[in-house]
Amino acid sequence: MISTLRHFVVDSWIGRVIALLIFLAFVGWGVGDMLGSYNGSQADTVATIGTRRITAEEFERDIRSQLPAIAQQMGVSDPSQLTPATRREVAQSVLQHLLSQKEVLALADRNGMKVPDTLVRKEIFGFRVFQGTDGQFDRKLFDAKLRQLGLQERVFLESVRDDLGARGLLDGLGKTMIVPDSVLDQLLAYNTKQYKTDLLRLDSADVTIPAAAEEAQLRRFYDTHPWLYRSAEYRHAKIVVLSPESIARDLVVPDAQLKQVYEFENQKYDVPETRDIEVMTVPEQEPASALASAWKNNADWDALQKSNPSAASVSFPHARETDIPSPELAKAAFAAGVNTVEGPLKTPTGWVVFKVTAITPPHKTGFDQAKAEIRDEIARSQAPQLLAQRFAALQDAIAGSSDLDQVPTNLGAVPAQGSLDAQGMTKDGELAPLPGDDTLRKAIIARIFSQKKGEKPTLVNGPGNSGFAVLVDEVEPGHVKSYETVREQVGHDWLKAQQMHQADERATTIMLAARRSGGLEKAVTGTTDAAAMQKNLLVSRMQNGNLPSALLSEIFATAPGKTGMVAVGDSLYVFTVTGVAAASPESTKALRDNMRGQLQETLQADVPAVFVRSLENDIKPVPNMPVLQQVMNDVAGQQ
């Protein structure tokens, strides 16, 4: 869930700042009050790491800035919908992140290393969030953004300096790592080893049963398989659900507040012309010209990237002119036509060849069109703050009601009632329309089928900061259906069982014959199965011919010259592994290059992480548990 927080170098500090800026505009966590309670004194230190320390303000700010990304990963529309347990997990990851950063910086301090002011200035001047409409650094905009974040300039500059220093050290360490050929060879050999196999598939549905079942046989099958003919238990229940979503649905947001957010997010609703651009960059003009010619002859972007691995390729979807990092490229791209290969063009980073694949004209979404979306976003952000109060009111209402009919309608709670089985299906075979997502639905169904009929309802804590109450007022037990009502199904099941039984006997006979005669091919020679057998079928862990995984597992575990059998669904497979061979270097070259790149990327990320771990033995963090626990509880929403 939060694997993206694993490595320190994944997200830059400014990325978190920008995310926090957008987040604060909608969510209104009350961070200002929170940060105001942290005065930056030594008593406000979460942990000390050598010459460095983590303040409560820094820790809390970094947690908040990570929450929007985590919410997006989990498929929820707003960070306020994350559970306290999830927020605490994020906080723990952020703490490890900060400890890693401070340990690296403490090591840099020890060795007299410091990022120069010129590099900090260059980094900040390059942030688009601080640039005006002309694409240049705007001091007034910079000051305004810092005020919105409640950050002092000195604190921000030092944070950027620290980020540059830590990233510089760890990036340099990671980029020195290479994948040993011996490791790559072993992984490649394991995954591309080819198993030459003779294979016969027997489908039980193709088996002909010579005589129809007698009535006595069907009755005996019915008597010995009662679970096949048992009807589901249905329960009728009344339900009431309270969640941030249900509260948000009924909230009223004043137009003045909607207008304020609309004006703050003006760039989102007043969009200039944007373009989809594909760009490839090479160091020299001659290869750039060759690249342009190849591109004009073959417009396949993916194929072009594969055939030119040394070129740096990047796509800019829905890019504004100010989004393009190179002024030369930006000017040329926004003057070019659609679907025409342009270049080579000289830029500070090399020779560029590009193509504009789509142009979206400027468009503006008026306030009247945007207000519904803004209202939903604000309501979703405000709902969690009302949840505790509404939860208590709903709890009182349920306590004073024996049938859930006296729940006030102004709490934002959603009522529902109906009959369903343990799988959440109605008697009509449709999905019961329970409120909430799949996780909440499962919790409600589990409660319905664990609660006794007529038991007084109580408010239960559900997933996703939800609460619900259930009253089971009718139970229709499951029962074995009469033979007369299911006779047709019994006949079908009996026939299927007979077909599977005979197919199994036939497959077993073939397997034993193959083991005696030295292989499947010899066992089926001269029989009707010879034509159906697949001879010398090549399978590997990378190329498996869409065979069932259970069959593949058996093949890979079988020694050459041996025969095996496996049942998968209604089919049985008999196979003989006739040989095992390594794949040719020519056939695995592309896979080898791809695997090397993936392993290289993983190694270059993991080695800095291991290095940081090793620093803990030398530069031991000293935690301040009261302050640490207070921040964790505040973020998790616990008192």
C-alpha positions, -999 to +999 in steps of 0.1 A: +000+000+000+027+025+009+056+009-009+063+042-027+076+056+006+102+028+009+132+045-006+143+080+005+151+092-030+117+084-044+100+118-036+117+151-034+109+175-005+095+201-028+071+175-042+057+170-008+055+208-003+035+213-035+012+184-027+006+199+007-002+233-009-029+218-031-041+196-002-046+224+022-067+243-002-094+217+000-091+196+031-088+221+059-071+197+083-066+225+108-028+222+102-023+258+112-036+252+147-016+220+149+017+237+137+010+266+160+012+243+190+047+233+180+071+262+189+103+248+174+120+245+208+143+217+218+114+203+238+095+200+205+121+175+191+107+142+179+142+126+176+179+137+176+203+121+151+238+133+156+240+169+146+205+168+132+170+167+147+135+161+136+110+186+149+073+179+155+064+205+130+086+189+103+073+154+111+037+164+111+040+185+079+057+156+060+030+132+071+002+155+059+019+160+026+021+123+019-015+115+026-030+127-007-007+103-027-016+074-004-053+081-007-049+080-045-031+047-043-059+032-022-086+045-046-103+069-022-111+104-033-099+123-003-071+117+024-097+123+051-113+090+041-081+071+052-085+051+084-065+060+116-046+028+112-036+037+076-025+072+087-004+058+115+012+034+090+020+064+068+034+083+098+057+054+106+070+053+070+076+090+070+094+088+103+118+062+088+122+084+058+132+114+079+155+093+101+172+081+069+176+117+057+189+130+089+214+101+093+228+109+058+230+146+066+247+140+099+273+120+081+277+149+056+281+173+085+307+151+101+328+152+068+323+190+062+300+186+032+275+213+025+254+222-006+264+256-019+239+285-020+241+287-058+228+252-062+199+258-037+190+290-057+191+271-090+169+243-076+143+267-063+143+289-094+134+258-114+102+250-095+072+258-117+051+266-086+073+296-080+073+308-117+052+335-131+034+335-165+067+343-182+082+311-169+107+330-147+111+329-109+086+353-093+097+366-059+061+377-049+047+344-059+074+326-039+066+347-008+028+341-012+032+303-015+054+302+016+028+322+035+001+298+024+022+269+037+030+288+069+067+283+062+095+307+070+119+313+041+149+302+061+133+269+070+123+263+034+157+270+021+174+247+046+149+220+037+157+223+000+194+223+009+191+191+030+171+174+002+198+182-023+225+171+000+209+137+009+199+130-027+233+139-040+250+115-017+226+086-021+221+090-059+259+089-063+261+058-043+233+041-061+246+049-096+279+031-089+261-003-086+260-028-115+243-062-118+268-090-118+267-112-149+266-143-128+234-133-110+218-123-143+228-156-159+213-176-131+180-157-132+178-159-170+186-196-171+160-204-145+132-185-162+140-195-198+148-232-193+127-251-218+108-283-210+101-304-241+068-321-234+044-346-250+010-336-238-025-351-240-056-334-228-088-354-220-120-333-217-146-351-195-174-333-215-164-354-245-169-387-228-200-405-239-220-424-213-236-455-230-268-456-209-290-430-193-293-430-156-320-450-140-343-433-115-328-453-086-293-441-096-305-405-096-321-408-062-290-424-048-269-395-062-293-370-047-292-387-013-254-388-012-249-352-024-274-332-003-251-301-002-256-296-039-293-291-035-295-270-004-312-236-007-294-206+007-305-191+040-320-156+035-323-130+062-343-098+061-326-069+078-329-032+084-296-013+081-284+022+088-249+033+077-230+065+086-198+073+068-179+103+056-194+098+021-230+097+035-224+129+055-208+147+026-238+139+004-260+162+025-236+190+034-244+225+022-214+246+013-219+284+009-213+298-026-188+323-012-166+294-001-170+277-034-160+309-052-129+313-030-117+278-039-125+284-076-104+315-077-075+298-058-076+270-083-079+293-113-052+274-133-073+242-130-103+258-146-087+283-170-065+261-191-045+275-220-037+255-251-021+222-242-003+197-265+006+160-264+043+158-273+067+129-279+104+138-276+136+120-282+170+135-274+205+124-285+239+141-279+249+147-316+232+162-346+240+134-371+223+106-351+194+130-344+189+135-382+189+097-387+164+094-358+141+120-375+142+101-408+135+067-391+106+083-372+091+097-404+092+063-420+078+045-390+054+064-367+052+037-340+065+055-309+071+023-289+090+006-317+111+038-322+121+037-285+131+001-286+152+005-317+169+036-303+178+026-267+206+052-264+181+081-270+164+098-241+127+095-248+099+113-229+062+121-234+045+153-224+007+146-222-016+176-220+014+199-215+012+236-213+040+256-228+054+265-194+055+227-185+083+221-211+116+224-193+135+236-224+125+271-237+138+262-271+117+230-273+086+247-258+087+274-284+092+250-313+066+225-300+039+251-297+046+264-332+046+230-348+017+212-366+001+179-355+016+145-364+047+160-381+082+149-370+102+181-362+139+185-357+167+180-351+166+210-328+196+220-307+189+225-270+212+228-239+206+191-232+213+178-267+197+175-301+159+170-300+135+153-324+098+156-315+063+152-327+031+169-315+004+141-315-026+162-303-036+198-296-062+208-271-075+244-276-077+267-246-108+262-225-123+277-194-147+261-170-170+287-156-179+289-119-214+276-125-201+245-142-173+239-116-193+246-084-208+210-081-173+194-083-159+220-058-188+214-035-182+177-035-145+181-028-151+205+001-179+183+015-157+153+014-130+172+032-154+185+059-173+153+065-146+136+086-145+165+110-183+160+116-181+123+118-174+120+156-203+143+165-227+125+141-215+092+153-223+100+189-258+114+179-265+082+158-254+060+187-278+078+210-307+075+185-301+038+181-300+033+218-334+048+221-349+028+192-356-009+190-363-010+153-340+016+137-371+036+126-364+065+149-330+076+135-330+113+127-328+122+090-304+151+095-274+130+105-264+120+070-270+083+078-283+061+050-311+035+057-317+003+038-336-029+042-343-062+023-336-099+021-303-114+011-281-145+014-246-148+029-231-139-005-251-106-006-275-118-033-312-112-033-338-139-041-339-126-077-302-134-080-291-098-081-265-080-059-282-066-029-281-027-030-262-022+002-246+012+008-208+016+008-179+000-010-171-037-013-153-038+021-182-021+039-207-044+022-188-075+034-187-061+069-225-055+069-233-089+054-211-106+080-229-087+108-263-097+094-254-134+094-238-134+128-264-114+147-294-132+162-330-125+150-346-097+170-313-088+188-312-051+197-291-031+172-259-014+182-236+009+163-206-010+150-173+005+138-170-003+102-141+000+076-132+034+062-143+054+093-178+042+089-204+030+114-235+009+109-262-009+128-282-039+118-316-053+129-324-089+117-361-092+118-367-123+097-347-155+091-356-180+063-334-210+070-318-229+041-331-264+034-325-293+011-348-289-019-371-318-027-360-343-053-389-335-075-379-298-078-343-305-086-345-337-106-333-321-138-302-307-120-296-341-104-296-357-138-271-331-151-248-335-120-249-373-122-239-373-159-211-349-152-198-370-124-199-402-146-181-384-174-153-372-150-150-406-134-146-424-168-122-397-180-101-401-149-100-439-154-089-435-190-063-409-182-049-431-154-047-461-178-028-440-203-004-427-177+004-462-164+009-474-199+033-445-206+053-452-175+057-489-186+065-482-222+088-453-218+067-423-226+033-409-237+040-411-274+046-449-272+015-454-250-009-438-275+006-450-308-020-468-328-049-454-307-074-426-313-055-404-288-024-402-310-038-375-331-048-354-301-014-356-285+008-325-287+044-336-294+075-318-284+057-288-269+082-263-255+073-245-223+092-223-198+084-200-170+085-171-194+067-188-223+040-212-212+015-214-240-014-203-217-014-237-201-030-240-166-006-230-138-013-263-119-002-283-150+029-261-155+039-266-119+038-304-124+058-302-156+085-281-140+087-305-111+090-336-133+124-351-144+131-358-181+118-392-191+090-392-165+053-391-169+027-374-148-010-366-147-030-337-133-067-327-132-077-291-139-114-283-138-132-307-161-101-317-180-073-342-173-038-339-186-013-367-191+023-356-200+058-369-205+088-345-201+110-357-229+139-333-224+151-301-208+174-275-226+186-240-221+172-213-244+196-200-270+214-167-263+199-152-295+163-159-283+169-144-249+189-113-258+160-089-256+148-104-223+183-103-209+186-066-217+152-059-201+160-080-170+193-062-166+177-028-167+150-038-141+176-054-118+199-024-122+172-001-112+162-022-082+199-025-071+205+012-074+175+018-052+182-009-026+219-002-021+214+033-008+187+020+015+210-007+029+237+020+034+213+042+053+204+012+075+240+007+083+243+043+095+219+035+123+247+015+141+270+045+139+246+075+142+220+063+166+187+082+167+176+093+201+137+095+202+116+118+223+087+095+229+061+119+244+064+143+214+066+115+189+035+098+203+016+131+204+022+137+167+013+101+158-020+104+177-029+138+162-024+125+127-043+093+133-072+113+148-068+098+183-069+117+215 
